[in-house]
Amino acid sequence: MLIFRNIARGHCINVFNHTKFSLIKNDIRPSVSFFKAKLHINSSMNDKFYQQPLKNYELQVQGSLFYENIVDGLCYDKFYREYCMPDTLFSWFLVTELHVWMFSFQLMQDAINGEKLRNSLIETMWNDINTRIKKLKGVNTSVLKYQIKELSEQFNASLISYDEAIQSNDVKLANHLWFRFFQSTPRNASEIENLVAYIREQVKILNACQEIQHFRFPDK
């Protein structure tokens, strides 16, 4: 049986096409909430980034909080409806990937903690995905391991392409969105234009945000 389709385009089947994936909630909050009140960082509220290197536990907790703000603030159903996406793990991942990238792109502007904070954010994302997948029934462990590896490779390649596109022009950004987010499927130009405008707006807002620790993406 053919398990994967065009790997270069990122088409996944099997567990990643599991329907109603949005109903599978994550369980990362207990540890995050426990540390949230105890996380004290010596930084002015007017400082966009932390002015000194963070400790490892601070990096881990802050990365988890960033991720929680991202996924809790997004209305996935609106993305699914607006862009005619099925309610599957892969659709959920594509929406999450886009917003994790936008946030990561801004974090990398911080020369002191940016890379480590980005890594912590992404690590939390994968922990969340693994937790959710474990709740799915009838998942073949060996197949799942291979698919997660493939998805990780796609994610890393996509982040690089997003970075290059956002620093280029709207045409290049639109091309990558069609290839990755829309999976090279036939689309109206207005759909892609709408998403390009949304991304440009959010990156601009993130760049101007003075308290990135509390930033949330809008309920699109």
Protein Blocks (a to p, Z undefined) as FASTA:
>chain_A
ZZbdcfknopaehjllcghklmpccfklmmmmmmmmmmccdddfkbmbdcbdcdfklmmm
mmmmmmmmmmmmpcfklmmmmnopacdfklmmmmmmmmmmmmmmmmmmpmklmmmmmmmm
mmmmmmmmmmmmmmpghiafklmmmmmmmmmmmmmmmmmmmmmmmmmcfklmmmmmmmmm
noopacdfklmmmmmmmmmmmmmmmmmpmblmlgccddZZ
